[in-house]
Amino acid sequence: MGIDVGESAVIQYGMGTNYYTKTEKKNAKEKYLDQDANKHDNIIVKRESYLDIMGYTINTASKMTGFARPNQIVIGEAVYKRLDNNTKRSFEKINIDSESSFIDNSTGNVYRVYGN
């Protein structure tokens, strides 16, 4: 698992269409349709947005998982700095070769990564 902290953006990148029969809808006890839904005979059509979270922080946290061993948590320097001293003791710096190093988006320096 990779954890980092920083700015991210939630974006909509399209719309999807889900089809339900009235029976499925009733049995699944799903939320009832909003005003944009259309009903055709026994079919209920609902359009929903596709959402994703993007940004430098998300990208870095995702890539940090590649350095994690099984059942290990890898955290970025910004998270490490926010930990109390007792918790910091359970993490140690992960040495990453210069080609795979992370760069701190705000300073341009190498961004350290720690694992538990």
C-alpha positions as CSV (number, residue, x, y, z in Angstrom):
1,M,0.0,0.0,0.0
2,G,1.2,3.5,-0.8
3,I,0.1,6.6,1.1
4,D,0.9,10.2,0.4
5,V,-0.7,13.6,1.1
6,G,-1.2,16.6,-1.1
7,E,-3.6,18.1,-3.6
8,S,-5.7,16.0,-5.9
9,A,-8.6,16.7,-8.3
10,V,-11.8,14.7,-8.8
11,I,-12.7,14.7,-12.5
12,Q,-15.6,13.5,-14.5
13,Y,-14.4,11.7,-17.7
14,G,-17.6,10.4,-19.2
15,M,-21.0,9.0,-18.6
16,G,-22.2,5.4,-18.3
17,T,-25.6,3.8,-18.8
18,N,-26.9,1.2,-16.4
19,Y,-30.0,-0.9,-17.2
20,Y,-32.2,-2.5,-14.5
21,T,-35.4,-4.4,-14.7
22,K,-38.1,-3.2,-12.3
23,T,-37.8,-6.5,-10.4
24,E,-34.0,-6.2,-10.0
25,K,-34.4,-2.6,-8.8
26,K,-37.0,-3.6,-6.2
27,N,-35.0,-6.7,-5.0
28,A,-31.7,-4.9,-4.8
29,K,-33.2,-2.1,-2.8
30,E,-31.0,0.4,-4.6
31,K,-31.5,4.1,-4.5
32,Y,-34.5,5.2,-6.5
33,L,-33.8,6.9,-9.7
34,D,-33.3,10.7,-10.0
35,Q,-35.1,13.0,-12.5
36,D,-32.7,12.1,-15.4
37,A,-33.6,8.4,-15.4
38,N,-35.9,7.0,-18.1
39,K,-38.4,4.1,-17.8
40,H,-39.2,1.9,-20.8
41,D,-41.7,-0.9,-20.1
42,N,-39.9,-3.2,-17.6
43,I,-36.5,-1.6,-18.2
44,I,-35.1,1.3,-16.1
45,V,-32.2,3.3,-17.6
46,K,-29.9,5.4,-15.5
47,R,-27.0,7.5,-16.6
48,E,-24.2,7.9,-14.2
49,S,-20.9,9.9,-14.3
50,Y,-17.6,8.2,-14.3
51,L,-15.4,9.9,-11.7
52,D,-11.7,9.5,-11.0
53,I,-9.1,11.1,-8.7
54,M,-6.0,12.5,-10.4
55,G,-3.0,14.5,-9.5
56,Y,0.7,14.3,-8.7
57,T,0.0,12.9,-5.1
58,I,-2.2,10.1,-6.4
59,N,0.4,9.2,-9.1
60,T,3.2,9.1,-6.6
61,A,1.3,7.0,-4.0
62,S,0.4,4.6,-6.8
63,K,4.0,4.2,-7.9
64,M,5.2,3.8,-4.3
65,T,3.3,0.5,-4.1
66,G,5.9,-0.9,-6.5
67,F,8.5,-0.7,-3.7
68,A,6.3,-2.3,-1.1
69,R,6.9,-5.9,0.1
70,P,3.8,-8.0,0.8
71,N,1.8,-6.5,3.7
72,Q,4.0,-3.4,3.8
73,I,2.8,0.2,3.9
74,V,5.0,2.7,2.1
75,I,4.6,6.4,2.8
76,G,5.9,9.6,1.3
77,E,8.1,12.1,3.1
78,A,5.1,14.5,3.6
79,V,3.2,11.8,5.5
80,Y,6.3,10.8,7.5
81,K,6.9,14.4,8.6
82,R,3.3,14.5,10.0
83,L,3.8,11.3,12.2
84,D,4.5,11.5,15.9
85,N,8.0,10.3,16.9
86,N,6.8,7.0,18.3
87,T,5.1,6.1,15.0
88,K,8.1,7.3,13.0
89,R,10.2,4.6,14.7
90,S,8.2,1.9,12.9
91,F,9.2,3.3,9.5
92,E,12.6,3.3,7.8
93,K,13.8,5.0,4.7
94,I,13.6,2.9,1.5
95,N,16.7,3.3,-0.7
96,I,15.6,3.8,-4.3
97,D,18.0,4.0,-7.2
98,S,18.4,7.5,-8.7
99,E,16.5,6.5,-11.9
100,S,13.4,5.5,-9.9
101,S,13.6,8.4,-7.4
102,F,10.6,10.5,-6.7
103,I,10.8,14.3,-7.0
104,D,9.1,16.6,-4.6
105,N,6.6,18.6,-6.7
106,S,7.1,21.7,-4.6
107,T,10.9,21.8,-4.1
108,G,12.3,19.8,-7.0
109,N,14.4,17.8,-4.6
110,V,14.4,14.0,-4.2
111,Y,11.3,12.9,-2.3
112,R,12.0,10.3,0.4
113,V,9.9,7.2,0.8
114,Y,9.6,5.1,4.0
115,G,8.3,1.6,4.7
116,N,7.2,-0.1,7.9
